Amino acid sequence: MADNVTGTMSQRIKTFDYRQFIRDHGILIGFFFIVLLLSIARPNFLRVSNLITVLRQVSCIGIATIGIGFLIIMNCIDLGLGSTLALVGILAGLSVSSGAYGLNLPAGVGFLVGIVTASLVALFAGSIIAKARIPAFIVTMGTMSIGRGLALIFAHGMPVANFPDSFNFFGTASLGPVPWPVIIYAIVIIIAWYILNKRPLGRHIYAVGSNEEAARAAGINVDLVKIKAYLIEGVLLGVAGTIFAGRIKSAAPTFASGYELDAIAGCIIGGVSFSGGIGNISDMVIGALLLGVINNGMDLLEVNAFYKQVVKGAIIIIAVLIDRKRTGRA
């Protein structure tokens, strides 16, 4: 009996594939390794106040990461994410601002304006991509320019401020020790997980991302799936943009510049395949958290802002190379 037990244990040890384990859990291993290094280099990294700061900073870009994650799983992209956030911040801000050109409307109107603005931009892009069969890369490159230009026009090239406290509330206030942006982020995570894992739309998004032609042959309305996925992203960008504007209590036409790269990097780092069809909500969350920890760590280490851009670019390239090796797709 003892020999059988010993033999079984030996067999399990021999069959343990550490390479597969690293492939499956590499992002978590990397995450904890980076946290360990930062906690050694800067002991104040693990302070509760700093960890809350990290979560607050990650929340808005994390919501945007989930939005673009839906598209990447579907083998699409949105290069206009940053300019959409800028347009949301400007229009929502102008709605509630008591300053120049501001309409001084209630905060609820500002939130609604922000969400509707991002939804319309996403619906516009998604409809063209789906119906005209133009690559998402080209269409969203156009919406990137349009969004930034409209932000400049509506803001008259100037920052927008003088927001009421009611508008800033969800960006700055906390429920006990937990910031409201983190609570909203958690709610978005739950809803997004439910859509991707429990609703037909989620299964269709994976199917379209894996093989669009096969999805059409299976009777899936691919055009409608694409439009719905872009609309979901738009709603999430509206939420993220209004919270972000409230958190920094202002908005500018240059608002959220480069955020599309942060959101894409968060997805790819977490394990969402750039080739489509692979990924889940936990991948997007872990990727966003890892990027947030790296950004915070570089701040604590007083790394020059110019070098931060180099690090982000290198992270994206490395993540895509790992993704190609993992999926075996070009």
C-alpha positions as YAML, in Angstrom:
chain: A
units: angstrom
residues:
- id: 1
  name: MET
  ca: [0.00, 0.00, 0.00]
- id: 2
  name: ALA
  ca: [2.78, 2.37, 0.99]
- id: 3
  name: ASP
  ca: [4.63, 1.50, -2.23]
- id: 4
  name: ASN
  ca: [1.54, 2.36, -4.27]
- id: 5
  name: VAL
  ca: [1.18, 5.76, -2.55]
- id: 6
  name: THR
  ca: [4.86, 6.51, -3.03]
- id: 7
  name: GLY
  ca: [4.64, 5.50, -6.66]
- id: 8
  name: THR
  ca: [1.61, 7.69, -7.27]
- id: 9
  name: MET
  ca: [3.31, 10.72, -5.66]
- id: 10
  name: SER
  ca: [6.44, 10.14, -7.73]
- id: 11
  name: GLN
  ca: [4.35, 9.95, -10.90]
- id: 12
  name: ARG
  ca: [2.63, 13.24, -10.08]
- id: 13
  name: ILE
  ca: [5.99, 14.92, -9.48]
- id: 14
  name: LYS
  ca: [7.33, 13.57, -12.76]
- id: 15
  name: THR
  ca: [4.26, 14.64, -14.74]
- id: 16
  name: PHE
  ca: [4.27, 18.18, -13.31]
- id: 17
  name: ASP
  ca: [4.96, 20.48, -16.26]
- id: 18
  name: TYR
  ca: [6.57, 23.59, -14.83]
- id: 19
  name: ARG
  ca: [6.66, 25.23, -18.27]
- id: 20
  name: GLN
  ca: [2.91, 24.87, -18.62]
- id: 21
  name: PHE
  ca: [2.51, 26.17, -15.07]
- id: 22
  name: ILE
  ca: [4.53, 29.28, -15.94]
- id: 23
  name: ARG
  ca: [2.52, 29.77, -19.14]
- id: 24
  name: ASP
  ca: [-0.74, 29.50, -17.22]
- id: 25
  name: HIS
  ca: [0.26, 31.61, -14.22]
- id: 26
  name: GLY
  ca: [3.15, 33.69, -15.53]
- id: 27
  name: ILE
  ca: [1.31, 36.99, -15.20]
- id: 28
  name: LEU
  ca: [0.54, 36.36, -11.51]
- id: 29
  name: ILE
  ca: [4.12, 35.26, -10.86]
- id: 30
  name: GLY
  ca: [5.39, 38.40, -12.57]
- id: 31
  name: PHE
  ca: [2.92, 40.56, -10.65]
- id: 32
  name: PHE
  ca: [3.99, 39.28, -7.23]
- id: 33
  name: PHE
  ca: [7.67, 39.43, -8.23]
- id: 34
  name: ILE
  ca: [7.35, 43.11, -9.18]
- id: 35
  name: VAL
  ca: [5.43, 43.86, -5.97]
- id: 36
  name: LEU
  ca: [8.20, 42.14, -3.98]
- id: 37
  name: LEU
  ca: [10.94, 44.12, -5.71]
- id: 38
  name: LEU
  ca: [9.13, 47.43, -5.21]
- id: 39
  name: SER
  ca: [8.41, 46.69, -1.55]
- id: 40
  name: ILE
  ca: [12.14, 46.06, -1.04]
- id: 41
  name: ALA
  ca: [13.25, 49.12, -3.03]
- id: 42
  name: ARG
  ca: [10.61, 51.39, -1.48]
- id: 43
  name: PRO
  ca: [9.15, 50.14, 1.84]
- id: 44
  name: ASN
  ca: [6.41, 52.78, 1.63]
- id: 45
  name: PHE
  ca: [5.05, 51.01, -1.46]
- id: 46
  name: LEU
  ca: [3.03, 48.60, 0.72]
- id: 47
  name: ARG
  ca: [1.53, 51.32, 2.87]
- id: 48
  name: VAL
  ca: [-2.26, 51.22, 2.85]
- id: 49
  name: SER
  ca: [-2.46, 54.84, 1.67]
- id: 50
  name: ASN
  ca: [-0.24, 54.08, -1.34]
- id: 51
  name: LEU
  ca: [-2.13, 50.88, -2.23]
- id: 52
  name: ILE
  ca: [-5.41, 52.83, -2.14]
- id: 53
  name: THR
  ca: [-3.79, 55.43, -4.40]
- id: 54
  name: VAL
  ca: [-2.80, 52.67, -6.85]
- id: 55
  name: LEU
  ca: [-6.35, 51.28, -6.90]
- id: 56
  name: ARG
  ca: [-7.83, 54.76, -7.40]
- id: 57
  name: GLN
  ca: [-5.44, 55.43, -10.30]
- id: 58
  name: VAL
  ca: [-6.04, 52.02, -11.88]
- id: 59
  name: SER
  ca: [-9.84, 52.22, -11.69]
- id: 60
  name: CYS
  ca: [-10.51, 54.59, -14.60]
- id: 61
  name: ILE
  ca: [-7.99, 53.05, -16.99]
- id: 62
  name: GLY
  ca: [-9.12, 49.63, -15.75]
- id: 63
  name: ILE
  ca: [-12.70, 50.36, -16.83]
- id: 64
  name: ALA
  ca: [-11.40, 51.50, -20.23]
- id: 65
  name: THR
  ca: [-9.23, 48.35, -20.42]
- id: 66
  name: ILE
  ca: [-12.30, 46.16, -20.00]
- id: 67
  name: GLY
  ca: [-14.05, 48.12, -22.74]
- id: 68
  name: ILE
  ca: [-11.26, 47.67, -25.25]
- id: 69
  name: GLY
  ca: [-10.78, 44.09, -24.03]
- id: 70
  name: PHE
  ca: [-14.20, 43.20, -25.47]
- id: 71
  name: LEU
  ca: [-12.95, 44.48, -28.84]
- id: 72
  name: ILE
  ca: [-9.58, 42.73, -28.74]
- id: 73
  name: ILE
  ca: [-11.25, 39.40, -27.95]
- id: 74
  name: MET
  ca: [-13.40, 40.08, -31.01]
- id: 75
  name: ASN
  ca: [-10.20, 40.75, -33.01]
- id: 76
  name: CYS
  ca: [-10.94, 44.48, -33.27]
- id: 77
  name: ILE
  ca: [-9.34, 47.59, -31.79]
- id: 78
  name: ASP
  ca: [-10.07, 51.21, -30.87]
- id: 79
  name: LEU
  ca: [-7.20, 53.64, -31.40]
- id: 80
  name: GLY
  ca: [-9.54, 56.53, -30.60]
- id: 81
  name: LEU
  ca: [-10.00, 55.55, -26.95]
- id: 82
  name: GLY
  ca: [-7.92, 58.43, -25.57]
- id: 83
  name: SER
  ca: [-9.57, 61.08, -27.73]
- id: 84
  name: THR
  ca: [-13.02, 59.73, -26.81]
- id: 85
  name: LEU
  ca: [-12.14, 60.10, -23.13]
- id: 86
  name: ALA
  ca: [-11.02, 63.68, -23.85]
- id: 87
  name: LEU
  ca: [-14.28, 64.49, -25.65]
- id: 88
  name: VAL
  ca: [-16.28, 62.94, -22.79]
- id: 89
  name: GLY
  ca: [-14.38, 65.01, -20.23]
- id: 90
  name: ILE
  ca: [-14.87, 68.23, -22.19]
- id: 91
  name: LEU
  ca: [-18.59, 67.83, -22.95]
- id: 92
  name: ALA
  ca: [-19.50, 66.45, -19.53]
- id: 93
  name: GLY
  ca: [-17.39, 69.17, -17.92]
- id: 94
  name: LEU
  ca: [-18.94, 71.97, -19.98]
- id: 95
  name: SER
  ca: [-22.40, 70.69, -19.04]
- id: 96
  name: VAL
  ca: [-21.78, 71.18, -15.31]
- id: 97
  name: SER
  ca: [-19.10, 73.89, -15.26]
- id: 98
  name: SER
  ca: [-19.85, 77.31, -13.84]
- id: 99
  name: GLY
  ca: [-16.90, 78.80, -15.73]
- id: 100
  name: ALA
  ca: [-16.60, 80.22, -19.23]
- id: 101
  name: TYR
  ca: [-18.82, 78.46, -21.79]
- id: 102
  name: GLY
  ca: [-20.17, 76.21, -19.01]
- id: 103
  name: LEU
  ca: [-23.90, 75.45, -18.82]
- id: 104
  name: ASN
  ca: [-23.96, 74.94, -15.03]
- id: 105
  name: LEU
  ca: [-26.39, 72.00, -15.28]
- id: 106
  name: PRO
  ca: [-26.91, 69.34, -12.57]
- id: 107
  name: ALA
  ca: [-24.20, 66.70, -12.12]
- id: 108
  name: GLY
  ca: [-26.55, 63.94, -13.29]
- id: 109
  name: VAL
  ca: [-26.86, 65.67, -16.66]
- id: 110
  name: GLY
  ca: [-23.07, 65.79, -16.92]
- id: 111
  name: PHE
  ca: [-22.77, 62.04, -16.31]
- id: 112
  name: LEU
  ca: [-25.48, 61.36, -18.89]
- id: 113
  name: VAL
  ca: [-23.82, 63.64, -21.46]
- id: 114
  name: GLY
  ca: [-20.50, 61.85, -20.96]
- id: 115
  name: ILE
  ca: [-21.95, 58.36, -21.38]
- id: 116
  name: VAL
  ca: [-24.11, 59.33, -24.38]
- id: 117
  name: THR
  ca: [-21.14, 61.07, -26.06]
- id: 118
  name: ALA
  ca: [-18.86, 58.04, -25.80]
- id: 119
  name: SER
  ca: [-21.70, 55.70, -26.83]
- id: 120
  name: LEU
  ca: [-22.40, 57.73, -29.99]
- id: 121
  name: VAL
  ca: [-18.72, 57.80, -30.95]
- id: 122
  name: ALA
  ca: [-18.45, 54.03, -30.43]
- id: 123
  name: LEU
  ca: [-21.71, 53.38, -32.27]
- id: 124
  name: PHE
  ca: [-20.46, 55.47, -35.19]
- id: 125
  name: ALA
  ca: [-17.15, 53.57, -35.37]
- id: 126
  name: GLY
  ca: [-18.73, 50.15, -34.81]
- id: 127
  name: SER
  ca: [-21.37, 50.68, -37.49]
- id: 128
  name: ILE
  ca: [-18.82, 51.69, -40.13]
- id: 129
  name: ILE
  ca: [-16.53, 48.78, -39.21]
- id: 130
  name: ALA
  ca: [-19.41, 46.29, -39.32]
- id: 131
  name: LYS
  ca: [-21.40, 47.55, -42.30]
- id: 132
  name: ALA
  ca: [-18.71, 49.00, -44.57]
- id: 133
  name: ARG
  ca: [-16.24, 46.19, -43.69]
- id: 134
  name: ILE
  ca: [-13.43, 48.72, -43.19]
- id: 135
  name: PRO
  ca: [-10.64, 47.55, -40.85]
- id: 136
  name: ALA
  ca: [-11.07, 48.76, -37.28]
- id: 137
  name: PHE
  ca: [-7.52, 50.10, -37.30]
- id: 138
  name: ILE
  ca: [-8.36, 52.58, -40.08]
- id: 139
  name: VAL
  ca: [-11.78, 53.63, -38.77]
- id: 140
  name: THR
  ca: [-10.66, 54.22, -35.21]
- id: 141
  name: MET
  ca: [-7.60, 56.10, -36.42]
- id: 142
  name: GLY
  ca: [-10.12, 58.46, -38.02]
- id: 143
  name: THR
  ca: [-12.26, 58.71, -34.88]
- id: 144
  name: MET
  ca: [-9.09, 59.41, -32.89]
- id: 145
  name: SER
  ca: [-8.51, 62.55, -34.95]
- id: 146
  name: ILE
  ca: [-12.19, 63.52, -35.02]
- id: 147
  name: GLY
  ca: [-12.60, 63.13, -31.25]
- id: 148
  name: ARG
  ca: [-9.52, 65.16, -30.41]
- id: 149
  name: GLY
  ca: [-10.53, 67.86, -32.90]
- id: 150
  name: LEU
  ca: [-14.06, 68.10, -31.48]
- id: 151
  name: ALA
  ca: [-12.62, 68.35, -27.98]
- id: 152
  name: LEU
  ca: [-10.50, 71.31, -29.11]
- id: 153
  name: ILE
  ca: [-13.48, 72.96, -30.80]
- id: 154
  name: PHE
  ca: [-15.92, 72.62, -27.90]
- id: 155
  name: ALA
  ca: [-13.30, 73.67, -25.32]
- id: 156
  name: HIS
  ca: [-12.02, 76.53, -27.52]
- id: 157
  name: GLY
  ca: [-8.58, 75.04, -27.02]
- id: 158
  name: MET
  ca: [-8.70, 75.72, -23.27]
- id: 159
  name: PRO
  ca: [-9.02, 73.52, -20.16]
- id: 160
  name: VAL
  ca: [-12.47, 73.22, -18.57]
- id: 161
  name: ALA
  ca: [-12.80, 73.47, -14.78]
- id: 162
  name: ASN
  ca: [-15.09, 74.86, -12.05]
- id: 163
  name: PHE
  ca: [-16.99, 71.61, -11.62]
- id: 164
  name: PRO
  ca: [-19.46, 71.32, -8.73]
- id: 165
  name: ASP
  ca: [-18.61, 69.00, -5.85]
- id: 166
  name: SER
  ca: [-21.54, 66.77, -6.82]
- id: 167
  name: PHE
  ca: [-19.86, 66.06, -10.17]
- id: 168
  name: ASN
  ca: [-16.46, 65.45, -8.57]
- id: 169
  name: PHE
  ca: [-17.96, 63.16, -5.92]
- id: 170
  name: PHE
  ca: [-17.53, 59.78, -7.64]
- id: 171
  name: GLY
  ca: [-13.96, 60.65, -8.62]
- id: 172
  name: THR
  ca: [-12.77, 61.93, -5.24]
- id: 173
  name: ALA
  ca: [-15.01, 60.57, -2.46]
- id: 174
  name: SER
  ca: [-14.82, 57.23, -0.64]
- id: 175
  name: LEU
  ca: [-17.25, 54.82, 0.95]
- id: 176
  name: GLY
  ca: [-15.41, 54.21, 4.20]
- id: 177
  name: PRO
  ca: [-11.79, 53.45, 3.23]
- id: 178
  name: VAL
  ca: [-12.70, 52.39, -0.33]
- id: 179
  name: PRO
  ca: [-12.69, 55.09, -3.04]
- id: 180
  name: TRP
  ca: [-15.83, 55.31, -5.17]
- id: 181
  name: PRO
  ca: [-13.87, 54.77, -8.42]
- id: 182
  name: VAL
  ca: [-12.73, 51.39, -7.05]
- id: 183
  name: ILE
  ca: [-16.32, 50.45, -6.14]
- id: 184
  name: ILE
  ca: [-17.55, 51.40, -9.61]
- id: 185
  name: TYR
  ca: [-14.66, 49.46, -11.16]
- id: 186
  name: ALA
  ca: [-15.67, 46.38, -9.15]
- id: 187
  name: ILE
  ca: [-19.28, 46.71, -10.35]
- id: 188
  name: VAL
  ca: [-18.08, 47.00, -13.97]
- id: 189
  name: ILE
  ca: [-15.92, 43.88, -13.53]
- id: 190
  name: ILE
  ca: [-18.92, 41.86, -12.31]
- id: 191
  name: ILE
  ca: [-21.24, 43.05, -15.09]
- id: 192
  name: ALA
  ca: [-18.59, 42.52, -17.79]
- id: 193
  name: TRP
  ca: [-17.83, 39.01, -16.48]
- id: 194
  name: TYR
  ca: [-21.54, 38.19, -16.61]
- id: 195
  name: ILE
  ca: [-21.86, 39.40, -20.21]
- id: 196
  name: LEU
  ca: [-18.79, 37.52, -21.45]
- id: 197
  name: ASN
  ca: [-19.47, 34.27, -19.57]
- id: 198
  name: LYS
  ca: [-23.23, 33.99, -19.14]
- id: 199
  name: ARG
  ca: [-24.84, 35.79, -22.06]
- id: 200
  name: PRO
  ca: [-25.10, 34.72, -25.73]
- id: 201
  name: LEU
  ca: [-23.41, 37.99, -26.74]
- id: 202
  name: GLY
  ca: [-20.28, 36.92, -24.86]
- id: 203
  name: ARG
  ca: [-20.14, 33.57, -26.66]
- id: 204
  name: HIS
  ca: [-20.68, 35.34, -29.97]
- id: 205
  name: ILE
  ca: [-17.84, 37.80, -29.27]
- id: 206
  name: TYR
  ca: [-15.47, 34.87, -28.70]
- id: 207
  name: ALA
  ca: [-16.76, 33.14, -31.84]
- id: 208
  name: VAL
  ca: [-16.27, 36.22, -34.02]
- id: 209
  name: GLY
  ca: [-12.78, 36.74, -32.62]
- id: 210
  name: SER
  ca: [-11.78, 33.12, -33.21]
- id: 211
  name: ASN
  ca: [-13.05, 32.90, -36.78]
- id: 212
  name: GLU
  ca: [-15.36, 35.53, -38.23]
- id: 213
  name: GLU
  ca: [-16.30, 33.55, -41.34]
- id: 214
  name: ALA
  ca: [-17.08, 30.45, -39.31]
- id: 215
  name: ALA
  ca: [-19.23, 32.57, -37.01]
- id: 216
  name: ARG
  ca: [-21.20, 33.86, -40.03]
- id: 217
  name: ALA
  ca: [-21.61, 30.31, -41.33]
- id: 218
  name: ALA
  ca: [-22.95, 29.30, -37.90]
- id: 219
  name: GLY
  ca: [-25.71, 31.88, -38.21]
- id: 220
  name: ILE
  ca: [-24.28, 34.55, -35.91]
- id: 221
  name: ASN
  ca: [-25.15, 38.11, -36.88]
- id: 222
  name: VAL
  ca: [-21.54, 39.26, -36.91]
- id: 223
  name: ASP
  ca: [-22.35, 42.87, -37.81]
- id: 224
  name: LEU
  ca: [-24.72, 43.22, -34.86]
- id: 225
  name: VAL
  ca: [-22.22, 41.59, -32.49]
- id: 226
  name: LYS
  ca: [-19.55, 44.09, -33.53]
- id: 227
  name: ILE
  ca: [-21.88, 47.05, -33.08]
- id: 228
  name: LYS
  ca: [-22.96, 45.83, -29.63]
- id: 229
  name: ALA
  ca: [-19.35, 45.25, -28.54]
- id: 230
  name: TYR
  ca: [-18.38, 48.78, -29.59]
- id: 231
  name: LEU
  ca: [-21.47, 50.15, -27.85]
- id: 232
  name: ILE
  ca: [-20.46, 48.39, -24.61]
- id: 233
  name: GLU
  ca: [-17.01, 49.91, -24.93]
- id: 234
  name: GLY
  ca: [-18.58, 53.32, -25.48]
- id: 235
  name: VAL
  ca: [-20.67, 53.10, -22.31]
- id: 236
  name: LEU
  ca: [-17.60, 52.07, -20.31]
- id: 237
  name: LEU
  ca: [-15.53, 54.92, -21.77]
- id: 238
  name: GLY
  ca: [-18.32, 57.32, -20.83]
- id: 239
  name: VAL
  ca: [-18.22, 56.08, -17.25]
- id: 240
  name: ALA
  ca: [-14.41, 56.17, -17.11]
- id: 241
  name: GLY
  ca: [-14.17, 59.62, -18.69]
- id: 242
  name: THR
  ca: [-16.65, 61.29, -16.34]
- id: 243
  name: ILE
  ca: [-15.08, 59.70, -13.24]
- id: 244
  name: PHE
  ca: [-11.60, 60.72, -14.39]
- id: 245
  name: ALA
  ca: [-12.67, 64.30, -15.06]
- id: 246
  name: GLY
  ca: [-14.25, 64.43, -11.61]
- id: 247
  name: ARG
  ca: [-11.14, 62.96, -10.00]
- id: 248
  name: ILE
  ca: [-8.78, 65.60, -11.38]
- id: 249
  name: LYS
  ca: [-11.54, 68.27, -11.25]
- id: 250
  name: SER
  ca: [-10.84, 69.46, -14.78]
- id: 251
  name: ALA
  ca: [-10.65, 68.41, -18.41]
- id: 252
  name: ALA
  ca: [-8.57, 69.54, -21.35]
- id: 253
  name: PRO
  ca: [-8.43, 68.75, -25.09]
- id: 254
  name: THR
  ca: [-5.18, 66.88, -24.41]
- id: 255
  name: PHE
  ca: [-6.94, 64.87, -21.69]
- id: 256
  name: ALA
  ca: [-6.11, 61.10, -21.66]
- id: 257
  name: SER
  ca: [-3.48, 61.39, -24.37]
- id: 258
  name: GLY
  ca: [-1.89, 57.98, -24.90]
- id: 259
  name: TYR
  ca: [-4.46, 56.17, -22.78]
- id: 260
  name: GLU
  ca: [-5.30, 53.88, -25.69]
- id: 261
  name: LEU
  ca: [-1.82, 52.40, -25.37]
- id: 262
  name: ASP
  ca: [-2.26, 51.90, -21.62]
- id: 263
  name: ALA
  ca: [-5.58, 50.13, -22.13]
- id: 264
  name: ILE
  ca: [-4.26, 47.92, -24.93]
- id: 265
  name: ALA
  ca: [-1.14, 47.14, -22.91]
- id: 266
  name: GLY
  ca: [-3.27, 46.20, -19.90]
- id: 267
  name: CYS
  ca: [-5.16, 43.66, -22.00]
- id: 268
  name: ILE
  ca: [-2.17, 42.13, -23.74]
- id: 269
  name: ILE
  ca: [-0.04, 42.00, -20.59]
- id: 270
  name: GLY
  ca: [-2.87, 40.21, -18.80]
- id: 271
  name: GLY
  ca: [-3.13, 37.53, -21.48]
- id: 272
  name: VAL
  ca: [-5.88, 38.71, -23.85]
- id: 273
  name: SER
  ca: [-4.73, 37.55, -27.28]
- id: 274
  name: PHE
  ca: [-4.14, 40.26, -29.87]
- id: 275
  name: SER
  ca: [-5.18, 37.67, -32.46]
- id: 276
  name: GLY
  ca: [-8.69, 37.47, -31.02]
- id: 277
  name: GLY
  ca: [-10.79, 34.74, -29.45]
- id: 278
  name: ILE
  ca: [-8.75, 34.39, -26.24]
- id: 279
  name: GLY
  ca: [-9.01, 36.29, -22.97]
- id: 280
  name: ASN
  ca: [-11.23, 36.91, -19.98]
- id: 281
  name: ILE
  ca: [-12.08, 39.63, -17.49]
- id: 282
  name: SER
  ca: [-9.52, 38.48, -14.94]
- id: 283
  name: ASP
  ca: [-6.79, 38.89, -17.60]
- id: 284
  name: MET
  ca: [-7.84, 42.50, -18.14]
- id: 285
  name: VAL
  ca: [-7.98, 43.25, -14.42]
- id: 286
  name: ILE
  ca: [-4.58, 41.71, -13.65]
- id: 287
  name: GLY
  ca: [-3.02, 43.46, -16.64]
- id: 288
  name: ALA
  ca: [-4.40, 46.85, -15.58]
- id: 289
  name: LEU
  ca: [-3.25, 46.28, -11.99]
- id: 290
  name: LEU
  ca: [0.23, 45.24, -13.11]
- id: 291
  name: LEU
  ca: [0.57, 48.33, -15.29]
- id: 292
  name: GLY
  ca: [-0.72, 50.50, -12.42]
- id: 293
  name: VAL
  ca: [1.80, 48.98, -10.00]
- id: 294
  name: ILE
  ca: [4.63, 49.56, -12.50]
- id: 295
  name: ASN
  ca: [3.58, 53.20, -13.01]
- id: 296
  name: ASN
  ca: [3.31, 53.78, -9.26]
- id: 297
  name: GLY
  ca: [6.63, 52.06, -8.67]
- id: 298
  name: MET
  ca: [8.37, 54.26, -11.23]
- id: 299
  name: ASP
  ca: [6.87, 57.32, -9.51]
- id: 300
  name: LEU
  ca: [8.17, 56.18, -6.13]
- id: 301
  name: LEU
  ca: [11.58, 55.46, -7.67]
- id: 302
  name: GLU
  ca: [11.47, 58.95, -9.24]
- id: 303
  name: VAL
  ca: [11.96, 57.63, -12.76]
- id: 304
  name: ASN
  ca: [11.99, 60.37, -15.39]
- id: 305
  name: ALA
  ca: [8.65, 60.67, -17.24]
- id: 306
  name: PHE
  ca: [10.43, 60.23, -20.57]
- id: 307
  name: TYR
  ca: [11.75, 56.83, -19.53]
- id: 308
  name: LYS
  ca: [8.24, 55.78, -18.50]
- id: 309
  name: GLN
  ca: [7.15, 55.96, -22.13]
- id: 310
  name: VAL
  ca: [10.08, 53.77, -23.13]
- id: 311
  name: VAL
  ca: [9.15, 51.21, -20.48]
- id: 312
  name: LYS
  ca: [5.49, 51.14, -21.58]
- id: 313
  name: GLY
  ca: [6.45, 50.65, -25.21]
- id: 314
  name: ALA
  ca: [8.85, 47.85, -24.34]
- id: 315
  name: ILE
  ca: [6.18, 46.16, -22.20]
- id: 316
  name: ILE
  ca: [3.71, 46.19, -25.11]
- id: 317
  name: ILE
  ca: [6.25, 44.67, -27.54]
- id: 318
  name: ILE
  ca: [7.28, 41.96, -25.06]
- id: 319
  name: ALA
  ca: [3.64, 41.16, -24.26]
- id: 320
  name: VAL
  ca: [2.75, 40.79, -27.96]
- id: 321
  name: LEU
  ca: [5.78, 38.52, -28.55]
- id: 322
  name: ILE
  ca: [4.72, 36.36, -25.61]
- id: 323
  name: ASP
  ca: [1.17, 36.30, -26.96]
- id: 324
  name: ARG
  ca: [2.31, 35.13, -30.39]
- id: 325
  name: LYS
  ca: [4.41, 32.37, -28.85]
- id: 326
  name: ARG
  ca: [1.55, 31.29, -26.59]
- id: 327
  name: THR
  ca: [-1.13, 31.21, -29.28]
- id: 328
  name: GLY
  ca: [1.06, 30.13, -32.19]
- id: 329
  name: ARG
  ca: [-0.66, 32.70, -34.40]
- id: 330
  name: ALA
  ca: [0.90, 35.45, -36.48]
...
